[in-house]
């Protein structure tokens, strides 16, 4: 199969786009598509400092590579969760550090055990009391640390490497449960609010396979193992179901998510302006909608009990 833009042999064939491209034109296509998404959703400008949250995986490292090639001022942030199973955290950090060193890019590292006295699995064990999984505790900690770091170090924009498969699995789960609050907040961009940096997902239109192809063609080394605690995550199950549909009907995932965004734009969902109810946490100063301390501080308090 030949590249649609030249006579070279195609390296990637995208059935849903009916498009086959060689290595050079595929990389060019990814860069162009990403820039178009950034522009369309007014994610950020080249005058702003951008914080890229990297995990050592293909998506976040590819995002950092793309933003760097597009000329954005993008620094990395790695959050060391302290996951010892399969030496996961140490290995993923090594990939992030290697990527940054090879490209002479700044990488900030937050060690959760140093910040909180315990690793994420330890915090989950000590505070969840069987009611929460490690994933929910991890998500709370990462969101808190990302925002705190971005505010304290003057990064107005936080970016993450969420791809289409991630977003559609989340949308599918929230729709099955009609989680109105989560549905109203799911979007490619979450605008800044008092005490909150803007959050953007520039890769949300790319399939996971497309990002794997981008990483491979650009020789980006990344950790292949999934987080040991994600094995039983419902999102994995949803992705498997959606992959079956996509196999029979290419383009279903992209259509599902884009139509969801269109429905939101047309006023299908009621939007609650949470920023109107935000107030500083009396303990840490971070914004919260809670009438008392924020969720993170309440969790830290349980650690001291």
Buried (B, 14 or more C-beta within 10 A) or exposed (E): EEBBBEEEEBBBBBEBBEBBBBBBBBBEBBBEBBBEBBEEBEBBEEEBBBBBBBBBBBBBBBBBBBBBBBEBBBBBBBBBBBBEEEEBBEBBBBBBBBBBEEEEBEBBBBBBBEBBEBBBBBBBBBBBEEEEBBBEBBEBBBBBBBBBBBBEEEBBBBBBBBBBBBBBBBBBBBEEEEBEEBBBBBBBBBEBBEBBBBBBBBBBBBBBBBBBBBBBBBEBBBBEBEBEBBEEBBBEEBBEEBBEEBEEEBBBBBEBBBEBBEEBEEEEBEEEEBBEEBEEBEBBEBBBEBEEBBBBBBBBEEEEE
